[in-house]
Amino acid sequence: MGHLTVADLMTPSVISVQRGTTFKEIARLLSESDVTAVPVVDDRGRPVGVVSEADLLRNRSAGGAQDAGALMSHPAVTAEPGWNVVHAARVMEEQRVKRLPVIDYEGCLVGVLSRSDLVQVFLRRDRAIQEEILEEVVTRTLRLSPSSLNVEVSEGLVTLSGTVQSHDTVAVLLRLCQSVDGVVDVVDRLSHGAPSEDVRSGLAPVTAGEEEEASAHASQEKRS
């Protein structure tokens, strides 16, 4: 079971600027390319910052900066192609950025990942989500019988029903299903068995009547 990676979702054709690119040229590029930000790269193509529409508007109000080097937010928060989408989303959230320039092993710009790219994960087909849960989570990872569970997926909402061995198994199953790409939420309608100590030790369960009878017999033997 594996998540989609940054390489799967990023935009590979990247428009970038250099430190000396002027305010007007950046504004024109944003408008013509229908993007909200561009990476700023050095002479070797390595990201050093990002200029966004917000940076331009902020500067227009305050006045002063005339080129990308002065306008950009820096340092650039970057991603690597092999990152999974969960890690990329976490970095965006922690760093409070809306996009990540993607760099190769030499640190050169190879793409851009935006929040809108991550949203594509949730457009995954329900059937694909169901198949991954049954094959990867239920069968391969937890080694459960698919016939013991019912997995329904509608608009990314997963509903689990059936019986599993223990409460611990339920918790693990829910967590793994929640981590599958495209899952919006998981509804738990599972039940679980909890064998008694006698069953776990290989003995037949003792009924209340049998326990009372055995206690009375033991008392009678003591008196005699």
Order of alpha helices (4+ residues) and beta strands (2+ residues): alpha-beta-alpha-beta-beta-alpha-alpha-alpha-beta-beta-alpha-alpha-beta-beta-alpha-beta-alpha-alpha
